[in-house]
Amino acid sequence: MFPLSTSQQIVWLQQQVVPESRAYHATAVIDFHGEVNSTVLRKCLVDAVDRHDAMRIQICDEGSAVASQEVMETPHIEIPEHDLRGAEDLEGARTELLYRHVHTEFDLRTAPLARWTLVRLTEHHWQLFFTEHHLIHDGRSTVGFLTGVLEQYSAELTGRSFTAEPAPSYEEYVAYIGSDEHRERVASDVKWWMDTLDGADFGIEFPGLGARRSELFDHRGAQYRQSLPADLMDRVRAVAQEGGLTVFAALLTVYAELCRRYSGKNDLVIGMPMANRPVGFERTVGMMVNTVPVRLAVEPETPCGDVALDAMTAIFDAIDHESAPIQELVKALNRSSKGLGNPLFNFMFGMHDGPCPRVEIPGLSVDMQVALSAESTKFDLSVVVMPDRVLHGDHGNHGYELVWEYSTQLFSSEDIELLSAGFEAILRAYVAHPSETMGTLALVEVAPSVRAGRDEPQGHGKAGEAAAAVESGVARPDPAADGGEPSGSLWLRAFRDILEDDDIYEDTDFFQAGGYSLLVPLLLSHYESLSGWRPPTSLLFEFSSPRELEAASAARHQPTPGLQR
């Protein structure tokens, strides 16, 4: 048994707070065109699980405030196969299978935290559905795992021997990031980020677009996939090369300009996922990715090329300081806040750069679709860039795909289509006039629309709060209804013990008093020791003062006599 990594801790806590969320389910669909031996493919999947300890991890959190993990030696693996060749509605049957595959809950205490389904669509077209929980997964791990599967499959069918390239285990990775050597680097990186983010204006809002932000982020989301044609991306590559840029820096520049126009802010903090793999762990399978807060200054009168060069510098600086865990940055910057949203950034922009595995088998080609929607989201707005080599095993010139994942609490599908159209308009103007100033690009095509008369959706405002309270079966306590301090408040005692501060009172907000998300399990465990009842993790994100929690606890649970002590 060994502890969770810093990346896993965040995922585990979010899943505890919103157990019905599928935001941390990552799904890929792999298309096989040609002859497929499903028996051999199954064997290769099982063998790959056996090779990588992360694929056999299960969570141990029974009776403990902080979860740990263990590797199960021989987990039970089922890989069902469905033949849809005779289906009356082939696409409807496939879609239903995929939906069930994506949305079925994982039991985090039972390995493997991944599942696979084989589907035969036609005589020479198969699909493999592959869903992993983010506790064991990041993008590079998925590519590495699948590459090993397909390399073994090729060897098995052609009679060649197969030996997987060696890689350290995930347990070794967790031990390394707890070492003094790594902790020194983390401390240095945290200090660098504190200096870089000094005075930053965190969070992005679009006043004229979308709904007002809810106090409690609940992961409800949707997805829109935008294709950028090959000829446009050819021009982006040419402009980027001429300006000494990467393609990703050029695309990030356009995204930042889009955010500037809709938010009215020139100083932007945007989340960016980093591989976060120490030297020697490049081939290790497991959850290592870290998302960092990249700060960008976008001045409308600055030439596009200069803004893009600054963006590329920010990217490289972020890579050089990628080891700082987001929870340590939040604590160091004193940015703890109530709710599930990230207090450093609510918009994200990243690139999935792991290429689709190539298969050297005559008569068989492979395509891959990744980041399929699970009707959940981790951020208000997240855009992931998918280069052609990620989607197609032949590495042909197929253009790029942008995956827009968004909170349906804030945005409608029409809002996202408007934003994606604006992104492409700015991008086209940028490659046509790369020396122009940023603020002059595509002004006619991209104009933020003010929606002053937009209806307030349920979940926002007083009516939404009341509806949510009725739906949950708990009336939100009114702190002003009772001016006195409840006697014997166990929540007050628990707050003071965990925060180690006697200047905590009945109306003190846990998060404003220095509490942060990873202290929540410790607080709940301590409250359980005092009361004999373990509250749900989500309770503290709904009600964050002792007075509110006392009322909510009384409504949800009647303590057993004699258990309080």
N, C-alpha and C positions, 0 to 999 in steps of 0.2 A: 504494500500500500504506500502511496506517495501523494504529496499535495497537488492541488490544481496549479497550473501555471497562471501567471497574472492575466493572460488573455482569456483563459478558461473561466477565471473567477467572475468576470463580467457577464459572460454568457450564462453561466449557471445561475447567478443572481437574477438576471432578467427573466430567465425561464421560471424561476420560483415565483416571481411577482406576477407574471402573466402566463400561467401554465398553458392556456389555450392558444397562445401565440405560436405561429409557425415561422416567425421572422428568422429563426436560426436553423431552419431546414434548408439545406442547399441541394438543389436538384440539377442533374445533367441528363440529357437524352442523347444517346449515341446511336446514330444511324449506320447500319451495315447494309451495303448494297452488293449483293453477290451471294455465294454459297457460304452458309454458316453452320458449323457443327456445334449445336447448343450444348451437348454433353461435355465436350472439351472446353467450351467457354465457361461453363459452370465450374469445372475443375480448376481452371485458372483463377477464377474469382476467389474460390475458397483457399487456394494456395497463397494468393496475395494477402488475404486476411491473416493467414498464419505467419507471413513474413514480417508484418508491421504491427508492433504492439499497440499503437494508437487505435487500430481498427478493432481491438479486443478490449478496449477500456470500458469499464462500468463505474458509475459514480457511487460513492459510499457516503451517505449523509444521514443515515438513520441514527437518531439520538445524539447528533453532533451539531454544534452551531456553525461549524465551517466544514464544507465538504472536502473529501479527499477522493482518490481514485485507485483502482486496482486493475490489473490486466488478467483477464480470464484466459486460461490456457486453451480450452477447446469449446468455444461458444457454439450454440446450435444455429446453423445457417440454412435458411430455406430460400431458394431462388425459383419462384414459380414461373411457369411458362404458359403463355396464352396464345392460341392459334386463332387469329381473327380472319383467316382467309375466306371463310364462308359467311361472315357477318353481313346482315342486310345494310346496316349503317356502320361502315368500317370506321370512319372518323369519330362518330359518336361513341362507339364502343372503346376506341383507343383513348379518347378524351376522358371517359369515365374511369378507366383503369388508371390513367395518369393522375387524375384528381385524387383518387383514393390513395395512391402510392405516395403522393406529396404530403397529404394532409393527415394521414394516420399518425397518431401520437407515438413518440418513442418513450419506452420505459427506461429512464436514465440509469436505473440500477441493474439493467440487464444488457450485457453485450450480445451482439455488436450494435453500436449506435449508428448503423447504416443498413440499407436494404437495397435489393436489386430485383428487378422484374424483367423477364425476357418476353417480348411480344413479336409474333410473326404476322406481318401485315400482308405480304404477297409471297409468291414463290421465291423471290430473290430480294426481299426487303425485310429486314429485322430491325427492331429497336431494343436497346437496353436502357431501362429507367434506373437511375442511380441517385439515391437520396442519402445524404449524410447529415448528422447533427453537427452544428458548428463546434461543439465541444471536442470533436476529434478531427476537424476538417479546416483547411484553408485552401485557397485556389491552387497553389502549387502542389499541395498534397494530393488533390484530386487528379491533377495531371500526372504526377509521379506514380500514383497507384495504378491508374488506367494504363499508363505506358508499360508498366511491368506486366499487367494482365495481357495486353495485346502482344508484347514481345514473347511471352511464354506461349500464347496461343499460336503464334506464327511458328515457333520452334516445334511445338507438339504436332502440328499438321504436316510439317515438312521433314520430320524425323531428325531434327537437330537437337542437340543438348541445350539446356537453358540453365544459366546461372545468373541470378539477380545480382546487380551491383550492390556491394555492402553499404550500409548506412547506419549511423548511430540510432539507438532506439529513442522513442519519445521520453521514456523515463530518464534516460541520460540527459536529454535536453532540459528537462525540468530540474534535474540536479545541477546542471551547469548554470542556469539562470539564478540559482540560489547561492552560487559561489561568491567569494569575496571579490574575485577578479571582475565578474559581471556586475556585481552591485556597485563597484567603483565607477564603471562606465555609466550605469544608470544614474548615479548621483550627478555625474558630470553633465549628462544629457538633460536631466531635469533642470539643472542650473541654467543651461543654455536656453531652454525653452522659456523659463521664467524671464530672462532678459529679453528674449525676442518678442514675447507676448505682453511685455509691460505696456500698459495703457491701451491695450487692444479693446475693440468694441465687439464683444462676443455675441453670436447669434445673428441670424439674418431673417428679416421679415419682409414680405411683399404687401405693403399697405393697400394697394389697389387691386390685388389679386388674391383669390382664395378667401378662406374664412378666418376669423380670429382664432388665435392659438388657445387650445384648451390647457387647463392647469395640469392635467394628468395625461401624459402621452400613453396611448394604449396599443400601439403597434399595428392598428388596422391600416391596411395599405393595398395598393394596386400597382400595376406595372404597365408601361408603354414602351414598345421597342421601335426604335427609329433607325432606318437604314440610311447610311451615307454612301452614295454611289461611288463606284471605283474611279470614275473620271474626276470627281471632286477630290477624293483622297489623293489622287496622283498630283493634283495641284497643291494640296496641303503639304505633301512631302517635298515638293520642289521649293515652295516658299520657305518651309522650315529649314531645308538644307542650305538654301542661299543665305538665310539669316543666322546660321549656326545654332539652330534649335532642334529639339526633338519634336516629333509629331505630337506627343502627349503635352508638351509645354504649349504648343500652339492651340490645342483644343482646350486646355485649362484656361488659357488667356481669354478665349471666346466665352467660356462658361462664367468666368469672373466678370466680364463686361456685361453679360446678360443679368447676373445678380446685381451688379451696380445699378443698372437702369431700373430694375424693378424695386430695389430696396432704397435707392437714393444714397447708399453708403459707398465711400471710396476705400475705406479700410475694412477689409473682409477677412474673416477667419473661416476657412473651409477644411473639413476633415478629409484626410487622404490615407488610404490603407497602405501599409508598408509590409514587405515580406518579413522583415525582422528575424532573419535567419543568421545566427552567428556562424563564423567560419567553421567548417566541418560538418554543419548540419543542413547543408544545401539539399540533400536527398532524403532527409528524415520526413516521414509522414506524421502529421499531427497539427494541432492548432497553435500557430506561432504568430500569425499576422497581428500587427498593432496599428491602430488608426491614430494619426497625429494631427494637430491643429496647424495647418499651414496658413501663414498670414500674408495677404497680398494687398498691395497698394495699387489701385486702378484709377488713374487720373484721366479724365476724358480728353484733356488737351495734349496728352503724351502720345508720341508716335507708337503705332501698334508694335513695331519691332522692339522698341525699348520696354514696353510692358511685358512682352513675351520673354525677353531676356531676363527680366526681373523674376518672372514666374519660374523660369528654368532654374535660376539660382536658388529660389525658394525650395524647389523640388529637391535639388541636390543637397541643400543644407538639411532638409528633413530626412533624407536617406542617411546622412552622416550622424543624425541624432535620433534614429528610429527606435532605440531600445527603451526610451522612457515610457513606462506603462501609463496609460491614460488616467488611471485612478490616482497615481502618484502626482501627476500634473494637476489634477483637479484639487487635490489636497494642498499641494505647494502653493497654488495660485489662490487658495481660499475661495474656490468657485462652487462649493457644494450647494446643491439646490434641491428643492423638493421635486419629486416626479421621476419618470423614467428617462426623460430626455437627457442628452449629453450637455452639460453646462458650458462646454467650450465651443461646440459647433453643432448645428442642426442641419447643415447642408454638407454633402459629401461629393467628391469627384475622384474617381479612381480608374485604373486600367487593369483588366484581367489579361495578363501577358503570357500566361502559360499556354503553349501551342497545343493544338489537337494532336493526340498521338498518331504517328504515322505507322502504317502497317504494310510490310513488304510481303504481301500474299497475292499472287496472280489472281485476277478476277474479283478482288474484294476491295472496296473503297469505304472510307469512314468519314462521317461528318459529325459534328457535335454541337448541340445547343445547350448553353449553360445559363445559370442564374434564372431559372424558370420561376414564375410567380407563385408564391404561397399565400397570396392575399394578406401579406403582412409586410411591415417595413421597420427598419431600425432607426431611420432618421425622417425628418420632415420631407427632405428631398435628397435623393441619391442618384447620381448618374455614373454608370460603369461603361467604359469604352471596351469594345470587343473587336480587336483587329481580325483581319480575315484568317490569319494563321491559327487563331484560337478556334475558329468555327469549322475549318475544313482541313482534312488531313493532306490534301494535295498542295496546300499552300498557294493556291491560285489567287488571282487578283479579283476578289469578290466584293471589295469595298469593306466598310466598317459598319458595326452595329452599336448603337447607344441604347442602353437599358435604363429607362427612367423609372425608378421606384419611388413612390410618393405616399404620403400620409393622406388617407381619405377623410381624416378629420379636418384637413386644411384645404386640400385641392380636389377639384373635379377632373374628370378625364379631359374636358374641354380646356381647362387651365393648362394641363400638361401638354396637350397638343399645341396650344398657343406658344408655350415656352419652347418646345422642341422646334417649332417653325421659326421662332425668333433666333434660336441657336444657329440653325442652318443659314438663315439670312445673314447674320453677322459673319459666320464662317466664310460664306461665298464672297461677301464684301471685303473681308480681310485678305483672302488670297488674290482678289482682283486688284486691291489697292493696299499693299502691305506697308507702304510708307506714310499713309494717311494717319491722322490722329484718331485715337480709339473712339472718341465720342461722336465722330462724324459718320461712322459706318452704319449703313442700312437704317437710317433714322426713320424713313417712311415705313419700312417693313416691320420694324420693331418699335412699337409704342405702347408702353404700359397702359392698360385700360383701367379706369377708376370705376369700381362697382359699388357705389355708395348705397344703392338700393337693394343690394343682394340680401336674400333671406338668411337669417341666422340659423344654421343647422342645429339639430338636436345635439346636446352635449356641450353647447357654448352658452354662456350667460346664465342668469338665475333660473330660467325655465329649464335649461338643459341640465343644470345641477340637480334640480328637484326631480326631473325625470330619471336621472341616473340613480338617485337615492332610492326612488320607488322601485326601480328595476332591480337593484341589488338587495332590496329588502331591509335596508338600514337607513334610518333617518339621520341626516348629517346633524351632529350636535351644534347648538348655537352657544358659543362661549360667553355671549353677553346675557344669556338667559339666567345664569346663576352667578352672582358676583362672588360667592364664597368659595374657598378652596376645599374640595372634597377631602374628608378625613381619611387617612390610611390609603392614600393613592399609591398603588403599586407601580403604576406607570411613572409617576414622579420619582419614586425611589429608583426605578430601573434607569431612568434618564440620568439621574445624578451619579449612579454607580458607573455606568458605561462611559459617560462623558467626563467623569472624574471632576465634577464641578457642582458645588453646593448652591451656587447662584442660579439654579434652574427652578422655574416656577410653573404653575399649572398651564399658563398660556405660552410657554416657551416653545418655539418651533425647533424640532430636533435638528433640521438641516441648517437653520440659521445659527444655531448654537454650536456649530462645528461638527455635527454628525455628517456622515457621508454614506454612500450606498453599501459599502462593504462592512460597515459597522452594524447595519440593520440585522443580519443574522445573529450577531452577538447580543444585540439588545433583545431580540425576540427570545433567544435561548435563556437570557437572564430573567426576563419576565416570566417565562415558563417555570423557572426554578422558584419564583416567588409565589406564583398563583396556581401552578398545576395545570395550566392550559396553554397550549402553543397556538398563538394567533397566526392566521395566514400572513405570509410575507407582504402581500399587497396592502394589508391594513395600514401599515405605517406610511405608505405612499399616498393613501387617501386621507388619513387623519394623523397629523404630525405633532400635535401637542398633547401633554398628559391629560388635559381636560377632555379634549375631543376623543382621545383613545379610551378613556374610562367609559364615556357614554357609548361609544361604538362597541366596546368589549361587552358591556352589559346587554346590549341589544342582540349580540351574536352568541353569547355564551353565558350560561348560568353556572358559576363555579360550584364545584362539589364541596359540601360542608367539610371542614377539617383539612382541606388541601392548602389553604392559604397559611403562610407562615412568615 
